[in-house]
Amino acid sequence: MVKQLTAAKMTLKLPEIQQLKEDICADWVNALDLNIVEVQEQSARFRWRTTNNILRVVIDADSIVSGQATMAVADTASFMTICALNGKFRNCATIDMHTNFMRPLFEGDVDVLVTAIAMGRKTVTTRIEFSMANSDKLASSATGVFMYLD
């Protein structure tokens, strides 16, 4: 059974949440071009524009997004969602991340949905789903657990 969430009233606007990422995350994380587009009661939606610097060539010269970049986006989008749902910056640490890859992601726009499936006083668990823009097929999913440090 999923714990019922009661999100704080959002006091951060989308540009402020985006700026938190720019201010706090490492340069290589900011280079991933992850942008928040919507916050709902228990979730946030993002648009991730994949670029050549995170693609790897596989057999037959097809290029796919690297798994490491996908995991970094899952972690970063979760952090941004946690801040959005709390209505303020929350210093937190990733204590577990589990990722499943079902199909490849390619160069272009990727839709990312982060849902807070449990928000406690000390930890938050998120579910992250990735699909190519304009596709209903799930490409990968992740579950993250984050501990508040404040």
Secondary structure, DSSP 4 states (H G I P E B T S, - for coil): -PPPP-PPPP-S-HHHHHHHHHHHS-HHHHTT-EEEEEE-SSEEEEEEEE-GGGEEE-GGG-EEE-HHHHHHHHHHHHHHHHHHHHTS---EEEEEEEEEE-S---SEEEEEEEEEEEE-SSEEEEEEEEEETT--S--EEEEEEEEE--
